[in-house]
């Protein structure tokens, strides 16, 4: 018997739907490889996100995150205005598809120790991005929904008396 609790049956597509990204796929923040780190950070801060997907010729070339800034910029003494994002981005980008389960996405983030995963469609084209926060929000909402269903079931099946 598996003692690990089951993650609610959700998919990456459910996470995107909850974010509204399926209705507005342009919400993925992207940059060109030659853009300065300063410009990328400025755009990330303006929108309030922790990553930017670097694209070249319509394909994912890398991802730049707050963690990349800390490790590859600040600790190495680089200046954001003089550094192209391609110099410090993570090139080997893990991705997920909308059909993948939320559990698979969370396992991937845990194994890779990352907090952002670009979502690609069947043709490998960027169609969204999910974060650890997005996934946790989805899990929280699924748990609340399940709890409310159980309460409703119990109230229908058993007489509930109010004391007090």
C-alpha positions as CSV (number, residue, x, y, z in Angstrom):
1,X,0.0,0.0,0.0
2,X,1.3,3.4,-1.0
3,X,1.4,5.8,2.0
4,X,2.0,8.9,-0.1
5,X,-1.1,10.9,-0.6
6,X,-2.4,11.2,-4.1
7,X,-2.2,14.5,-5.9
8,X,-5.6,15.5,-7.2
9,X,-6.1,14.5,-10.9
10,X,-5.1,17.8,-12.6
11,X,-3.1,18.5,-15.7
12,X,-0.8,21.2,-16.8
13,X,-3.7,22.4,-19.0
14,X,-5.8,22.8,-15.8
15,X,-3.1,25.0,-14.4
16,X,-3.0,27.1,-17.5
17,X,-6.8,27.4,-17.5
18,X,-6.8,28.6,-14.0
19,X,-4.1,31.2,-14.8
20,X,-6.2,32.3,-17.8
21,X,-3.3,31.5,-20.1
22,X,-5.3,29.4,-22.4
23,X,-7.4,32.4,-23.3
24,X,-4.5,34.8,-23.6
25,X,-1.4,32.8,-24.7
26,X,0.6,35.9,-25.1
27,X,1.1,36.1,-21.4
28,X,4.5,34.2,-21.7
29,X,7.2,36.8,-21.3
30,X,9.9,36.3,-23.9
31,X,13.2,37.9,-24.8
32,X,15.7,37.7,-27.7
33,X,19.1,36.2,-26.9
34,X,20.9,39.6,-27.4
35,X,18.6,41.5,-25.0
36,X,20.4,42.8,-22.0
37,X,19.9,41.2,-18.6
38,X,18.9,44.7,-17.4
39,X,16.0,44.9,-19.9
40,X,14.9,41.4,-19.1
41,X,14.9,42.1,-15.3
42,X,13.0,45.3,-15.9
43,X,10.3,43.5,-17.9
44,X,10.1,40.7,-15.3
45,X,9.7,43.2,-12.5
46,X,7.1,45.2,-14.4
47,X,4.9,42.2,-14.8
48,X,5.8,40.6,-11.5
49,X,7.2,37.3,-12.8
50,X,10.3,35.3,-11.9
51,X,11.4,34.2,-15.3
52,X,11.6,35.1,-19.0
53,X,11.8,32.6,-21.9
54,X,14.5,33.4,-24.4
55,X,13.5,32.6,-27.9
56,X,15.3,32.6,-31.2
57,X,13.7,32.0,-34.6
58,X,10.5,31.0,-32.9
59,X,12.1,28.3,-30.8
60,X,13.0,28.2,-27.1
61,X,16.7,29.0,-26.8
62,X,16.8,29.2,-23.0
63,X,15.2,30.6,-19.9
64,X,16.4,33.3,-17.5
65,X,15.3,33.3,-13.9
66,X,15.8,35.2,-10.7
67,X,18.1,32.4,-9.7
68,X,20.2,32.8,-12.8
69,X,20.6,36.5,-12.0
70,X,21.7,35.7,-8.5
71,X,24.2,33.0,-9.4
72,X,25.5,34.0,-12.8
73,X,25.3,37.8,-12.5
74,X,25.6,39.0,-8.9
75,X,28.0,36.3,-7.8
76,X,30.2,36.7,-10.9
77,X,30.3,40.5,-10.8
78,X,28.6,41.0,-14.2
79,X,26.7,44.2,-14.9
80,X,23.1,43.8,-16.1
81,X,23.3,46.6,-18.7
82,X,26.4,45.1,-20.3
83,X,25.5,41.5,-20.3
84,X,23.4,39.8,-23.0
85,X,20.8,37.4,-21.5
86,X,22.2,34.6,-23.7
87,X,25.4,34.7,-21.7
88,X,23.7,33.8,-18.4
89,X,20.5,32.0,-19.4
90,X,19.9,28.3,-18.7
91,X,20.1,26.7,-22.1
92,X,18.9,23.2,-21.4
93,X,15.3,24.0,-20.8
94,X,12.9,21.4,-19.5
95,X,9.4,21.7,-20.8
96,X,6.0,20.1,-20.3
97,X,2.9,19.7,-22.5
98,X,-0.6,20.7,-21.6
99,X,-1.7,17.0,-21.4
100,X,0.9,16.1,-18.8
101,X,-0.3,15.6,-15.2
102,X,0.3,18.1,-12.5
103,X,2.1,15.4,-10.6
104,X,4.5,14.9,-13.5
105,X,5.2,18.7,-13.7
106,X,5.8,18.9,-9.9
107,X,8.1,15.9,-10.0
108,X,10.0,17.4,-12.9
109,X,10.4,20.7,-11.0
110,X,11.5,18.9,-7.9
111,X,14.0,16.7,-9.8
112,X,15.5,19.6,-11.7
113,X,15.3,22.0,-8.8
114,X,13.6,24.6,-10.8
115,X,10.4,26.7,-10.3
116,X,9.4,27.4,-13.9
117,X,8.5,25.1,-16.8
118,X,7.6,26.4,-20.3
119,X,4.6,24.6,-21.8
120,X,4.9,23.5,-25.4
121,X,2.2,22.3,-27.8
122,X,2.4,19.2,-29.9
123,X,4.6,21.0,-32.4
124,X,7.1,22.1,-29.8
125,X,5.9,25.7,-29.9
126,X,5.8,27.7,-26.7
127,X,2.2,28.0,-25.5
128,X,2.5,28.9,-21.9
129,X,4.6,28.7,-18.7
130,X,3.8,27.3,-15.3
131,X,5.5,28.0,-12.0
132,X,5.7,26.2,-8.7
133,X,3.3,28.8,-7.3
134,X,0.8,28.1,-10.1
135,X,0.9,24.4,-9.3
136,X,0.5,25.0,-5.6
137,X,-2.5,27.2,-6.2
138,X,-4.0,24.5,-8.4
139,X,-3.5,21.9,-5.7
140,X,-5.0,24.1,-3.1
141,X,-8.1,24.8,-5.1
142,X,-8.5,21.1,-5.9
143,X,-8.2,20.2,-2.2
144,X,-10.8,22.9,-1.3
145,X,-13.1,21.6,-3.9
146,X,-12.7,18.0,-2.7
147,X,-13.3,19.1,0.9
148,X,-16.5,20.9,0.0
149,X,-17.7,17.9,-2.0
150,X,-17.1,15.7,1.1
151,X,-18.9,18.1,3.4
152,X,-21.9,18.3,1.0
153,X,-22.0,14.5,0.8
154,X,-21.9,14.1,4.6
155,X,-24.6,16.7,5.1
156,X,-26.9,14.9,2.5
157,X,-26.2,11.5,4.0
158,X,-26.3,12.2,7.7
159,X,-28.4,14.5,9.9
160,X,-26.2,17.2,11.2
161,X,-27.2,18.7,14.5
162,X,-26.1,22.2,15.5
163,X,-25.1,22.4,19.2
164,X,-24.3,25.5,21.0
